Amino acid sequence: MSRMTTTAPLVIIGGGQAGLATAHTARTLGLAPLLLEASPSVSGSWPHYYDSLALFSPAARSALPGSSFPSAPGDYPTRDEVVAYLAGYAERLNADIRTDHKVSRVSAASPAAGGADAGFEVRCENGQVFQARQVIAASGGFGRPYRPQLPGLEEFGGTVLHSSQYRRPEPLAGQRVVIVGGGNSAVQIGIELAEYANVTLATRHPLRFLPQRLLGRDMHLWFKWTGLDRAGWARPLLTGGKGTPVLDTGTYRAAIAQGRPDRRPMFTRLDATGVVWANGTREDVDVVLLATGFRPELSYLNDLGALDGDGQPRHRGGVSTTHPGLGYVGLEWQRSFASATLRGVGADARHVLRSLAKQARTQGQAADQPLPSSHR
């Protein structure tokens, strides 16, 4: 049985904050985007985060383009408020959004008559096929939980969780928990969980705290005003170096100083029932919780050859360096410290769409030129 291939000038993969911001920006540029979302509803990864998650940026700095966040400017929105905001944003988009369309493969489309470049073929697990001149992978940088190869992890017989699997503290009440990681989420989970369990944060470097507000202004505003958002030299200071900075009003630092939870240097290894700490002491542990971040889930681009050996996209500022017409939005440090955040995806989407339009003009093809209909 043949299946008609649907054509579109632009296909956006992912219906979270990056995909929605890209769709909005495309509409303002006169394009008619087709957005494909794997789940039954838009909102990306947000519904799957832990229940108590609150943004680390205020509502005034947490909006997608064209729609302010419906909270007091200085409030720090919760997970559920973000989910509701994204759902409402999608309803107002006036864009073609197709949920339950999980993309399985993107490949180069067969050349059109005369050998002209036909762009990309996008296949979904439900059998739908789409052809587009341009594709933007906006499935974000948080689709693949990162699980480091810790010594003895395979031998450990207790519970191993990634922070993506953590929802609330009650199921771990009364247990001995070691959290691996020292970023914002690790600290937030650790402090919440310490009210119910015996918790330690295990980190390779001491925790580094940055004030959430400085001279009455949120630190995210200072990042923008001072240029640290975009400064390449600042990236190690903001994302790594001697520990990832944790934005704090003073509450987190005080809780950890009181041992709720405590912080220790990273253990040297795990065994069947516990950990061996850096000072040589050994301790039984019930749960190891990996707050070790995420990597982009872009496996649908494997056949295209757009990724490196680690599954990372080859790009410059979100524009593919391997395939004209292919772009990315929502990657960590794509163009700035804010790239993977609600406040940053809009600017990146505009940059990528304009760059792809310039590519298309250079190649002598209009971005919205109709594609030939075909059957498979």
C-alpha positions as CSV (number, residue, x, y, z in Angstrom):
1,M,0.0,0.0,0.0
2,S,1.5,3.4,-1.0
3,R,1.6,6.3,1.3
4,M,1.6,9.9,0.2
5,T,4.5,12.0,1.4
6,T,3.4,15.3,2.9
7,T,5.5,18.3,1.8
8,A,6.3,21.3,3.9
9,P,8.8,24.2,3.6
10,L,10.0,23.6,7.2
11,V,9.7,20.7,9.5
12,I,10.4,21.3,13.2
13,I,11.1,18.2,15.3
14,G,10.1,18.6,19.0
15,G,7.1,20.3,20.7
16,G,8.8,21.6,23.8
17,Q,10.1,25.1,24.5
18,A,12.6,25.0,21.6
19,G,10.2,23.7,19.0
20,L,7.4,26.1,20.0
21,A,9.7,29.1,20.0
22,T,11.0,28.1,16.6
23,A,7.5,27.7,15.2
24,H,6.5,31.1,16.5
25,T,9.6,32.7,15.0
26,A,9.0,31.0,11.7
27,R,5.5,32.3,11.6
28,T,6.7,35.9,12.2
29,L,9.1,35.4,9.3
30,G,6.3,34.4,7.0
31,L,6.9,30.6,7.0
32,A,4.3,27.9,7.5
33,P,6.1,25.4,9.8
34,L,5.0,21.8,10.4
35,L,5.8,20.8,14.0
36,L,6.2,17.1,15.0
37,E,5.9,16.1,18.6
38,A,6.5,12.5,19.9
39,S,4.2,12.6,22.9
40,P,0.4,13.1,23.0
41,S,0.8,16.8,24.0
42,V,3.3,19.6,23.7
43,S,5.5,20.8,26.6
44,G,8.6,18.7,26.0
45,S,10.5,17.3,29.0
46,W,8.8,19.6,31.6
47,P,6.0,17.1,32.7
48,H,8.7,14.5,33.5
49,Y,10.7,16.6,35.9
50,Y,10.5,16.2,39.7
51,D,7.3,17.6,41.3
52,S,8.9,20.5,43.3
53,L,11.1,21.9,40.4
54,A,11.1,25.6,40.2
55,L,12.9,27.7,37.6
56,F,16.2,29.2,38.4
57,S,15.2,32.4,36.5
58,P,12.3,34.7,37.3
59,A,9.1,34.9,35.3
60,A,10.2,38.1,33.7
61,R,13.1,36.3,32.2
62,S,11.4,33.0,31.4
63,A,9.1,33.8,28.5
64,L,9.1,32.5,24.9
65,P,8.9,35.1,22.1
66,G,5.6,36.9,21.8
67,S,4.0,35.8,25.1
68,S,4.9,37.0,28.6
69,F,4.9,34.5,31.5
70,P,1.6,34.8,33.5
71,S,3.2,35.3,36.9
72,A,4.5,38.2,38.9
73,P,7.8,39.3,37.2
74,G,9.9,38.4,40.3
75,D,8.3,35.0,40.9
76,Y,10.2,31.7,40.1
77,P,7.7,29.6,38.2
78,T,7.1,26.0,39.1
79,R,7.2,22.9,36.8
80,D,3.4,22.8,36.5
81,E,3.2,26.5,35.8
82,V,5.7,26.0,32.9
83,V,3.7,23.1,31.5
84,A,0.5,25.2,31.5
85,Y,2.3,28.1,29.9
86,L,3.6,25.9,27.1
87,A,0.2,24.4,26.5
88,G,-1.4,27.8,26.2
89,Y,1.4,29.0,24.0
90,A,0.9,26.2,21.6
91,E,-2.8,26.9,21.4
92,R,-2.2,30.5,20.3
93,L,0.5,29.6,17.7
94,N,-1.8,29.1,14.7
95,A,0.7,26.5,13.5
96,D,0.3,22.9,12.2
97,I,1.3,20.9,15.3
98,R,1.1,17.1,15.0
99,T,1.3,15.2,18.3
100,D,2.0,11.4,18.6
101,H,4.4,11.8,15.7
102,K,7.7,10.4,17.0
103,V,10.4,10.9,14.4
104,S,12.4,7.8,13.7
105,R,14.7,8.9,10.9
106,V,15.7,11.9,8.8
107,S,17.4,11.2,5.6
108,A,18.3,13.1,2.4
109,A,15.3,13.1,0.0
110,S,15.7,11.7,-3.5
111,P,16.8,14.5,-5.9
112,A,14.0,16.2,-7.8
113,A,13.8,16.3,-11.5
114,G,16.9,17.8,-13.1
115,G,19.0,16.8,-10.1
116,A,17.9,19.6,-7.8
117,D,18.3,19.2,-4.1
118,A,15.0,18.0,-2.6
119,G,15.9,18.6,1.0
120,F,15.0,16.0,3.6
121,E,12.7,13.1,4.2
122,V,11.4,12.8,7.7
123,R,9.9,9.5,8.8
124,C,7.8,8.9,11.9
125,E,7.1,5.7,13.8
126,N,3.4,5.9,13.0
127,G,4.3,5.5,9.3
128,Q,3.9,9.2,8.3
129,V,6.5,10.6,5.9
130,F,7.3,14.3,5.4
131,Q,9.5,16.0,2.9
132,A,11.0,19.4,3.6
133,R,13.6,21.8,2.3
134,Q,14.5,22.7,5.8
135,V,14.5,20.7,9.1
136,I,15.2,22.1,12.5
137,A,15.9,19.5,15.3
138,A,14.4,21.2,18.3
139,S,14.1,18.1,20.5
140,G,16.4,19.9,22.9
141,G,19.4,18.9,24.9
142,F,17.7,16.9,27.6
143,G,16.4,13.8,25.9
144,R,19.1,11.4,26.9
145,P,20.0,11.1,30.6
146,Y,23.8,11.0,31.1
147,R,25.0,8.1,33.2
148,P,28.8,8.3,33.8
149,Q,30.9,5.2,34.0
150,L,31.5,5.2,37.8
151,P,33.9,2.6,39.1
152,G,31.8,-0.4,40.5
153,L,28.5,1.0,39.3
154,E,27.6,-2.3,37.5
155,E,28.5,-4.2,40.7
156,F,26.3,-2.1,43.0
157,G,23.2,-4.0,44.1
158,G,21.2,-1.1,45.5
159,T,18.9,1.2,43.6
160,V,20.4,3.5,40.9
161,L,18.3,6.4,39.7
162,H,18.9,9.2,37.4
163,S,17.5,12.6,38.4
164,S,15.1,12.2,35.5
165,Q,13.5,9.3,37.4
166,Y,13.1,11.2,40.6
167,R,9.7,12.7,41.3
168,R,9.2,13.2,45.1
169,P,11.1,12.3,48.3
170,E,8.5,10.1,50.1
171,P,9.4,6.8,48.3
172,L,13.0,7.2,49.5
173,A,12.1,8.0,53.1
174,G,14.5,6.5,55.7
175,Q,17.1,5.4,53.2
176,R,20.8,6.2,52.8
177,V,21.1,8.2,49.6
178,V,24.2,9.4,47.8
179,I,23.6,12.0,45.1
180,V,26.3,12.3,42.4
181,G,26.5,15.9,41.1
182,G,26.7,19.4,42.4
183,G,24.6,21.5,40.0
184,N,21.3,23.3,40.7
185,S,19.1,20.3,40.4
186,A,21.4,18.1,42.5
187,V,21.3,20.6,45.3
188,Q,17.6,21.3,45.0
189,I,16.8,17.5,45.1
190,G,19.3,16.9,47.9
191,I,17.8,19.6,50.2
192,E,14.3,18.4,49.6
193,L,15.2,14.7,50.1
194,A,17.2,15.4,53.2
195,E,14.0,16.1,55.1
196,Y,13.1,12.4,54.6
197,A,16.4,10.5,54.2
198,N,20.1,10.5,55.1
199,V,21.6,12.3,52.1
200,T,25.1,13.1,50.9
201,L,26.1,15.1,47.8
202,A,29.2,13.6,46.3
203,T,31.1,16.0,44.0
204,R,34.5,16.2,42.5
205,H,34.8,19.9,43.5
206,P,33.4,21.9,46.4
207,L,30.1,23.5,45.7
208,R,30.2,27.0,44.2
209,F,27.3,29.3,45.1
210,L,26.3,32.4,43.1
211,P,23.8,34.8,44.5
212,Q,20.4,34.5,42.9
213,R,20.0,38.2,43.2
214,L,22.7,40.9,43.2
215,L,21.8,44.6,44.1
216,G,18.1,43.6,43.8
217,R,18.4,42.2,40.3
218,D,18.3,38.5,39.3
219,M,21.7,37.1,38.3
220,H,20.3,36.2,34.8
221,L,19.9,39.9,34.1
222,W,23.5,40.5,35.1
223,F,24.7,37.7,32.8
224,K,22.9,39.5,29.9
225,W,24.0,43.0,30.8
226,T,27.7,42.1,31.4
227,G,27.9,40.0,28.3
228,L,28.7,36.8,30.2
229,D,25.8,35.1,28.5
230,R,27.6,35.2,25.2
231,A,31.3,35.3,26.3
232,G,33.1,32.2,25.2
233,W,35.8,32.7,27.8
234,A,33.1,32.6,30.5
235,R,31.7,29.2,29.6
236,P,34.1,27.2,31.9
237,L,33.2,29.6,34.8
238,L,29.4,29.1,34.3
239,T,29.2,25.4,33.4
240,G,32.2,23.7,34.8
241,G,35.8,24.5,35.9
242,K,36.1,24.0,39.6
243,G,32.4,23.0,40.0
244,T,29.2,24.1,38.4
245,P,27.8,27.3,40.1
246,V,24.6,27.0,42.0
247,L,22.3,30.0,42.1
248,D,21.2,30.5,45.7
249,T,19.3,33.0,47.8
250,G,21.3,31.8,50.8
251,T,18.9,29.0,51.7
252,Y,20.9,26.3,50.0
253,R,24.3,27.2,51.4
254,A,22.8,27.3,54.9
255,A,21.2,23.9,54.6
256,I,24.4,22.3,53.4
257,A,26.4,24.0,56.1
258,Q,24.1,22.3,58.6
259,G,24.6,18.9,56.9
260,R,21.1,18.7,55.4
261,P,22.4,17.2,53.2
262,D,26.1,17.1,53.7
263,R,28.7,17.4,50.9
264,R,31.7,15.1,50.5
265,P,34.4,14.6,47.9
266,M,33.5,12.1,45.2
267,F,33.7,8.4,46.3
268,T,36.4,6.3,44.7
269,R,34.3,3.3,43.8
270,L,31.1,1.4,44.5
271,D,30.8,-2.2,45.6
272,A,27.9,-4.6,45.9
273,T,26.3,-2.8,48.8
274,G,27.9,0.7,49.2
275,V,30.6,3.2,48.5
276,V,34.2,3.7,49.4
277,W,34.8,7.3,50.2
278,A,38.0,9.3,49.2
279,N,39.4,9.0,52.7
280,G,39.2,5.2,52.5
281,T,36.2,4.6,54.7
282,R,33.4,2.4,53.4
283,E,29.7,2.8,53.9
284,D,26.5,0.9,53.0
285,V,24.2,2.8,50.7
286,D,20.6,2.1,49.6
287,V,20.3,4.5,46.7
288,V,22.7,6.2,44.2
289,L,21.0,9.1,42.5
290,L,22.8,10.4,39.4
291,A,22.2,14.2,39.0
292,T,24.7,14.2,36.2
293,G,22.8,16.0,33.4
294,F,21.6,15.1,30.0
295,R,22.8,14.8,26.4
296,P,20.8,15.6,23.2
297,E,18.6,12.8,21.9
298,L,19.2,13.1,18.1
299,S,19.4,9.5,17.1
300,Y,16.9,10.1,14.3
301,L,19.8,11.9,12.5
302,N,22.2,8.9,12.7
303,D,21.6,7.8,9.1
304,L,22.0,11.4,7.8
305,G,25.6,11.6,9.1
306,A,25.0,14.9,10.9
307,L,26.4,13.7,14.3
308,D,29.8,13.1,15.6
309,G,31.0,9.8,17.2
310,D,29.4,10.8,20.6
311,G,26.0,11.6,19.1
312,Q,26.6,15.3,19.3
313,P,25.5,17.5,16.4
314,R,28.1,19.1,14.2
315,H,27.0,22.7,14.0
316,R,28.0,26.3,14.4
317,G,25.6,28.4,16.4
318,G,22.8,25.9,15.6
319,V,23.4,25.8,11.9
320,S,24.6,22.3,10.7
321,T,28.1,22.3,9.3
322,T,27.3,19.0,7.4
323,H,23.9,19.6,5.7
324,P,22.6,22.8,4.3
325,G,19.0,23.3,5.4
326,L,19.5,21.6,8.7
327,G,19.5,23.5,12.0
328,Y,19.2,23.0,15.8
329,V,17.5,24.9,18.6
330,G,17.6,24.2,22.3
331,L,21.1,22.8,22.7
332,E,23.1,23.7,25.8
333,W,25.5,26.6,25.0
334,Q,24.4,26.6,21.4
335,R,25.1,30.3,21.2
336,S,24.9,31.5,24.8
337,F,24.5,30.4,28.5
338,A,20.7,30.8,28.0
339,S,20.5,28.7,24.8
340,A,18.7,25.7,26.5
341,T,16.4,27.9,28.6
342,L,13.0,29.4,28.1
343,R,14.5,32.9,27.8
344,G,17.2,31.8,25.3
345,V,15.5,29.6,22.7
346,G,13.7,32.5,20.9
347,A,16.9,34.4,20.0
348,D,18.6,31.2,18.8
349,A,15.6,30.2,16.7
350,R,15.6,33.6,14.9
351,H,19.4,33.3,14.3
352,V,19.0,29.7,12.9
353,L,16.0,30.5,10.7
354,R,17.7,33.6,9.2
355,S,20.9,31.7,8.6
356,L,19.0,28.9,6.8
357,A,17.1,31.5,4.7
358,K,20.4,33.0,3.7
359,Q,21.7,29.6,2.8
360,A,18.7,29.0,0.6
361,R,19.1,32.3,-1.2
362,T,22.8,31.5,-1.7
363,Q,21.8,28.2,-3.3
364,G,19.3,29.9,-5.5
365,Q,16.2,28.3,-3.9
366,A,13.4,30.0,-2.0
367,A,12.8,28.7,1.5
368,D,9.1,28.3,0.8
369,Q,9.4,26.9,-2.7
370,P,6.8,24.1,-3.2
371,L,8.2,20.6,-3.3
372,P,7.1,18.0,-5.8
373,S,4.4,15.6,-4.4
374,S,5.5,11.9,-4.3
375,H,4.3,8.5,-3.2
376,R,6.2,5.9,-1.3
